[in-house]
Amino acid sequence: MKQKNKNPFKGRQFMAEIILWAVRWYLQFPISYRDLESMLSDRGVQVDHTTLFRWIQAYAPELDKRTRPHLRMTNGSWRVDETYIRVKGEWVYLYRAVDAAGQTIDFLLSPKRDAASARCFFRKALGQPHTVNPRTITVDKNAAYPIATKAMKREGTLWRFAKLRQVKFLNNIIEQDHRRIKRLARPGLGFKNFRTAARTIAGYETMAMIRKGQLTSIPANDMKAQSDFIARLFQVAA
């Protein structure tokens, strides 16, 4: 019989509180693993930067998964765009969407920028518990979006009356939101492979949703409440 509520920190040499502190700070602020190593050392915790990397890879996607059910509903005005992320010296595409209020809808790292990738992103976004089928989807002039949305309307996964608007200046809100991801990724000087990039970015995006106030019961600017919430997610005493 499969054991429920498996301890995610079993076998770790450090206390869960220390691990979550390191994970939260790395995913919130533009620091490198070596910066974080120094910060922990200043607090009397000796942990190597390679261990910190392993913590992020283990707990960033887990944080994303555990946070999703607690997010507020976003609205039906989607702003969709892609930004570039460097992985192993090459550019890949991070699809992202926010609503008219700037709340994150979803994200997807993709090696390609085409209609198939756009459809994959839309399907992922529509499958989340905090999203609704959009009334409007505002995008840039990328020709892949009309192809993707028409195909999804035909198959019934996208509301057939959803309006696609290809107006670049209306997407300023998401283009500004991209800057946060760029700022967080910069100290790492690029990702070493696609998998580690996707897992780390999931953590960046999740912490951003928490900081934006997208949790149903946690204020946007209350870092103590946000810290306590994450501790409860992982069944750790705050």
C-alpha positions in Angstrom: 0.0 0.0 0.0 1.4 3.4 -1.0 2.3 5.6 2.0 0.4 8.9 2.2 1.9 12.2 3.3 5.5 11.0 2.7 8.0 13.2 4.3 9.6 15.3 1.5 12.7 16.0 3.7 13.5 12.4 4.6 17.2 11.6 4.2 18.3 15.3 4.2 21.1 16.3 6.4 19.6 19.7 7.2 16.5 20.7 9.0 13.4 21.3 6.9 13.2 24.9 8.2 16.7 25.6 6.8 15.9 24.0 3.5 12.7 26.0 3.0 14.3 29.2 4.0 17.0 28.7 1.4 14.5 27.7 -1.3 12.3 30.7 -0.6 15.1 33.2 -0.7 16.7 31.8 -3.9 13.4 31.8 -5.7 12.4 35.4 -4.6 15.6 37.3 -5.1 18.3 37.7 -7.8 21.1 35.8 -6.1 23.4 33.0 -7.1 23.9 29.7 -5.3 27.3 31.0 -4.1 25.6 34.1 -2.7 23.1 32.0 -0.9 25.9 29.8 0.4 27.6 32.9 1.9 24.3 34.1 3.4 23.7 30.8 5.1 27.3 30.7 6.3 26.8 34.1 7.9 23.9 32.5 9.9 26.2 29.6 11.0 24.9 27.1 8.5 27.6 25.5 6.4 26.1 24.1 3.2 27.8 23.8 -0.3 26.3 25.6 -3.3 25.9 22.3 -5.1 23.6 21.1 -2.3 21.6 24.3 -2.6 21.2 23.6 -6.3 19.8 20.1 -5.5 17.4 21.6 -3.0 16.0 23.9 -5.7 15.6 21.1 -8.2 13.8 19.0 -5.6 11.5 21.6 -4.0 10.8 24.2 -6.6 8.5 22.0 -8.7 7.0 20.6 -5.5 6.2 24.1 -4.3 4.5 24.8 -7.6 2.4 21.6 -7.4 1.4 22.2 -3.7 0.5 25.9 -4.2 -1.8 25.5 -7.2 -5.0 24.4 -5.3 -4.7 27.5 -3.1 -4.6 30.2 -5.9 -7.4 32.8 -6.4 -9.3 32.6 -9.7 -7.9 34.7 -12.5 -10.1 36.6 -14.8 -11.0 35.9 -18.5 -8.8 38.6 -20.1 -5.6 36.8 -21.0 -2.3 38.6 -22.0 0.0 36.0 -23.6 3.6 36.4 -24.7 6.9 34.5 -24.9 10.3 35.6 -23.6 13.7 34.1 -24.2 15.7 32.1 -21.7 19.3 30.9 -22.3 19.8 27.2 -21.7 23.2 25.6 -22.4 24.2 28.6 -24.5 21.0 28.5 -26.7 17.8 30.4 -26.5 14.5 28.6 -25.6 11.1 30.1 -25.2 9.1 30.7 -22.0 5.4 31.1 -22.7 3.7 33.1 -20.1 0.2 34.5 -19.5 -1.2 37.0 -17.0 -4.7 38.4 -16.7 -5.8 42.0 -16.9 -5.0 42.5 -13.3 -1.4 41.2 -13.7 -2.1 37.9 -11.9 -0.1 35.0 -13.3 -2.3 32.5 -15.3 0.4 30.0 -16.2 3.8 29.4 -17.9 5.5 26.8 -20.0 9.1 26.4 -21.1 9.4 25.2 -24.7 12.3 24.5 -27.0 10.3 25.7 -30.0 8.1 28.7 -30.8 5.3 27.4 -33.1 1.6 26.6 -33.2 2.1 23.2 -31.5 3.9 24.9 -28.6 1.3 27.5 -28.3 -1.5 24.9 -28.2 0.5 23.0 -25.5 0.7 26.1 -23.4 -3.0 27.0 -23.8 -4.0 23.4 -22.8 -1.8 23.5 -19.7 -3.2 26.9 -18.7 -6.8 25.8 -19.2 -6.3 22.8 -17.1 -5.4 24.7 -13.9 -7.9 25.0 -11.1 -7.4 28.8 -10.8 -8.1 29.7 -14.5 -11.3 30.2 -16.6 -11.8 29.9 -20.3 -10.8 33.3 -21.7 -13.1 35.9 -23.2 -10.2 37.6 -24.8 -6.6 36.5 -25.6 -4.2 39.4 -26.3 -1.0 38.4 -28.1 1.6 39.9 -30.4 1.9 39.4 -34.1 3.2 35.8 -33.8 1.4 33.9 -36.6 1.3 30.7 -34.4 -1.4 32.1 -32.1 -4.3 32.3 -34.7 -3.4 28.8 -35.9 -3.4 27.4 -32.3 -6.6 29.1 -31.2 -8.5 28.1 -34.3 -7.5 24.5 -33.9 -8.5 24.5 -30.2 -11.9 26.0 -30.9 -12.5 23.3 -33.5 -11.7 20.6 -30.9 -13.8 22.3 -28.2 -11.0 22.9 -25.7 -11.2 26.7 -26.2 -14.5 28.7 -25.9 -15.6 29.3 -29.5 -16.5 33.0 -28.8 -13.0 33.8 -27.3 -11.6 36.8 -29.1 -8.0 36.8 -30.2 -6.5 40.3 -30.3 -3.1 40.8 -32.0 -2.3 44.2 -30.5 1.2 44.5 -29.2 0.8 47.6 -27.1 -2.0 46.0 -25.1 0.5 43.4 -23.9 2.7 45.9 -22.0 1.6 44.4 -18.7 3.1 41.0 -19.5 6.2 42.3 -21.1 6.9 44.2 -17.9 6.2 41.0 -15.9 8.9 39.2 -18.0 11.6 41.4 -16.5 11.2 39.7 -13.1 12.1 36.3 -14.6 15.0 37.8 -16.4 16.3 39.5 -13.3 16.1 36.3 -11.2 17.8 34.1 -13.9 20.6 36.6 -14.5 22.9 35.7 -11.5 23.0 32.1 -12.6 24.5 33.0 -16.0 22.2 30.7 -17.9 20.9 27.2 -17.2 22.9 24.0 -17.9 20.0 22.0 -19.3 16.3 22.2 -20.2 15.1 20.1 -17.2 16.9 22.2 -14.5 15.7 25.4 -16.2 12.0 24.2 -16.2 12.2 23.1 -12.6 13.8 26.3 -11.4 11.5 28.6 -13.4 8.5 26.8 -11.9 9.8 27.9 -8.5 10.4 31.5 -9.7 6.8 31.7 -11.1 5.2 30.2 -8.0 7.0 32.5 -5.6 5.9 35.4 -7.8 2.3 34.3 -7.6 2.6 34.1 -3.8 4.2 37.6 -3.6 1.5 39.0 -6.0 -1.2 38.1 -3.4 -2.7 35.3 -5.5 -3.2 33.0 -2.5 -6.8 32.9 -1.3 -6.0 33.9 2.3 -2.5 35.5 2.3 -1.9 39.2 1.7 0.6 40.3 -1.1 3.0 42.1 1.2 2.9 39.8 4.3 6.2 37.9 4.0 5.7 36.3 7.4 2.3 34.9 6.4 3.7 33.7 3.1 6.6 31.9 4.9 4.1 30.3 7.3 1.9 29.2 4.4 4.8 27.5 2.7 5.8 25.8 5.9 2.3 24.4 6.3 2.3 23.2 2.7 5.3 21.0 3.5 3.9 20.2 7.0 6.8 22.0 8.8 6.4 24.0 12.0 6.6 27.7 11.1 
